[in-house]
Amino acid sequence: MILLDKSFYTIKKEKQKGRGVFAKKEIPNGTIVADYLGRLIKVSEEEDYEKHFGHYTMFYNDKASIVPQDIRAVGAHLINHSCMPNCGVLLLQKHIVFVSLRKIFPDEELTIDY
């Protein structure tokens, strides 16, 4: 679930990455932007899931990964990877929370390192 007010972000489709989340206006450093909600699958099921849906799983722990309930919906699963991300990931009491690591500028894509 994206926790930002809709006035702060938009979803755009990119040729190489598919859909992504982009800032519409400045997002301050330290802002909670999303909570990755979904369902848990066994680590042994990851490869089959990724092949079937064409979507990466999110690490949860050494026994399970998390996948979106509805891959077509708008949610944290749309925040793409970058080797130089502007958002970090925190594990908080069974939640995977995405937080901005620095000021994010308008038209910049929100990214994490996974």
Helices and strands as residue ranges (DSSP letters): G 6-8, E 9-14, E 18-23, E 32-35, E 39-42, G 43-45, H 46-53, E 58-59, E 64-67, G 76-78, E 80-81, E 87-92, E 95-100, E 111-112
